[in-house]
Amino acid sequence: MNPFREFFLATRNAFTFRPEKIGSILGNHVLLRGEVAVAPGQRVAAGDVLGRVGHTGNSTSPHLHLQLMDSPDLMTASGLPCAFRAYEVEQGGAWHPVVDGVPGRRDRIRSV
């Protein structure tokens, strides 16, 4: 098991909503003590630490699955777009910078 080493930061000023482990039929989740650094309803600013990301062994590197929904009910919720101030997207085996963009449905992105 690899320890958590990377911090996940807020990209914009916002309020948090349910930043906790949510079990589902769609996959397995692991929540380690201290992973989440914010509480529901807490106001956060761009750059604030929201939590830590990592992996427990069945992945090639620490990573984060992020999903925004219009409802807490997974069976009826619709996904919401999430804009990022700056990131890179992989296309054709190369990484390309994006500023103030919304990743596509299947885009592989990384922070800059």
N, C-alpha and C positions, 0 to 999 in steps of 0.2 A: 504494500500500500504506500503510495506516495503522499507526503504531507501537502497540505494546501500552501501555496506560496504566492499565488497571483491574487491581487486585489481587483474587485469589480467596482468601478466607479460610476457615479451618476453622470449621465451625459448632458442633462439639462436640469433646471430647477423644476421640482415637481413634488407631489405627495406620493408616499408609498401606499400600496394596497396589497395586503396578504403576502408579504415577503416571507413565506414559510414553506416547508415541505408540503406538497399536496400529492397524496397517493392517487394513482389512476390506473386504469386498465391499459393505458397506452405505453407504459414503460416502468422501469424501476428507478427509484430516486434514492439518493443517499444524503442524509443531513448529518453533518458532524457538529458537535458543540462549538459554538462561536462562529459558525459559517455565515450566519446572517447578522448584520450589524445595525439594522434598522427595525423599527416597529411599525405596525399598520397605522396609517394616518400621519406618520412623521413627515415633516417637511424636509426635503433634501435640496442641496444646491449642486450645481454642476461641479464635479470633482470630488464630492463626498464619497467615502467608502461605503458601499452598500453591503458588501460581504466578500468572501473569499471563494475563488474557484480552484478546482484541481481535479484529480481523478483518482480512482481507487484501484486501477490496474487494468481494466478492460477497455483501454483507449490508448492512443499513441501519444497524447499530451494533454495537459490541463485544458479544459474547455468549458464553455457555458452554453446551455440551451435556454434561450430567452423567448418567451411567448407572451404577447399582450392580447387580452380578450375583453369583449364587452360584457361578459357575465362570468361568474365563478362556476357556472354549470358547464362542464366540458361537453355535454351532449347537445346543448342548445347554443353555446357561445359561438360568436364569429370572431375571427382574428382581426386585430387592429394593426395598422402600419406603425412602424417605429423608426423615426428619423435619427440619424447620428450626425454629429458635427463633422467628423472626419473618420474615414476608415479606408481600407484597401479591399478590393474584390478580386478574386482569382478568375481569370478568363484566359483560356488557351494556354494554361501552364505558367502564366505570368501574373504578377500582382499589379493592380492599377489603382491609383489614388482616387478617392471620391470625397467631395466636400459637401456638407449639408444634403445628404441623400438618404433615400429609403432603399434598403437592400431588396432585391428581387426574391421571389418565393423560394428558389433553390440556390441562391447565391452563397458561396463560401466566402466569409469576410474575416478580417482581422483588424485589430486596433493599430493605430499609428502613433 
